[in-house]
């Protein structure tokens, strides 16, 4: 069973950068969808970026495209979310999540959180103006 752990969160000023990492030391993400989601208190969890680890196909939502990128390491056991030019509205708890695909699907992965069965505990990102 996938057990995810996020790291890399912190407090930065607007315009700064952070890189979040998502890993499971016991899992190689060969054919998985791995996504980054964020949530602020009182609001629904929002899918931010996903990656198809089979072919590294990324998907980034419009509101962060051009500032955030998602990638995986060559060993396929860590997925990164690089966040540049951070804005106060990016402040949230960031979670990574994953599910395994049964086939060699080349399509990008959904940002619908209901599809993801394994979740990490989250890492806080705070951006001050």
N, C-alpha and C positions, 0 to 999 in steps of 0.2 A: 504494500500500500504506500502511495506517495505521501510523504510528510515534508511539507515545504517550510523553508525558513527565509525570511526577508532580512536584509540588512542594508545600511547605507543612508537611512533617513537622518534628518537633522534639521537645524535651523539655519537659514540663510537669508540674506537680504535680496530684495527684488533685483533681478538681473543675474543672480548667481546660478550655480549649477550643482546638481547632485547626481550620483549614479547609484541606483538601487540594484541590489542583487537578489536573485531568487534561486535557491538551491535545495536539493535533496541529496544528501551524501550517499544514499543507497540506490538512487535512480539515475539512469541515463535517459535523457529525453529524446529517444529515437523517433518515436511517432506520437508526439503529444501536441496538444494545444496548450500553450502557457500564456496566461493573460495577466495584465496588471490592472487593478481596479483601485478606485479611491472612494472614500466616504467621509463626509463631515457629519457631525451630529445633527440629527433631525432631517437629513436628506437621504435619498436612496443611493445605494452603491452604484458607482458609474464605471463602466468599462473604459479604459484609457488606451490600451494597446494590447495586441496579441501577436503571437508568433507561432507559425506552424513549424515545429522543430524538425520535421522531415526534410523540408526544402528551404527553411528559414524565411518563408513568406511572411512579411509583417503586415499588420493593419494598425493604423493610428487614427484616432478620432479627429475630426476636423479642428476642434478647439485647441489641440496641442500639436497638430501636425506642423512640422517645421521647427519645433522646439524640442520635442521628445522623439527619441528613437529607441527601438527595441531590438535586441540582438542576443545571440547565444554564443557561448565559448566553443572552441573547437572540440572539446571533450563532450559537449552536449549534456553537461550536468549543471550548468548555470545559465540563467537568463537575466539579462540586464535591461534596465530602463534608464537611459541617459536623459536627463532633464536639464535643458539649458534655458537661459533667459527666463528664469522662474518668476512667476507673478504671485501676488498675495492670494489670488483666487485658486492657486494650485495647492494651497494649504489643505491638508487632509491626512487621514490615515490611509496608507497605501498597502494593498494586499496583492500577493501573487496567488494564482490559482492554476490548476492544471487538470486536464483529463486526457486519457489515452485514446488514440484513434486506432480502430481495428484494421484500417486499410492504408494504402499509400496515397492518401488524399493530398492533392497539391493545392487545394484551395486555401485561402486565408481563413483564419479561425474567427468565430463569432465573439462579440463582446457581451453576449447575453450571459449574465452571471449564473443563471439557473443551469447552464450546461456544464458548469465546472464542479467537480466533486471533491477535489482536494484543495484546501486553503491553508495559507500560512496565518500567523498570528498578527501580522501587520507591522509596519514601520511608519512612524510619524514624520511627516514633512511639514515644516512651518516656514512660511516665507513672509518676511516683514517688509513693509514699504519704507 
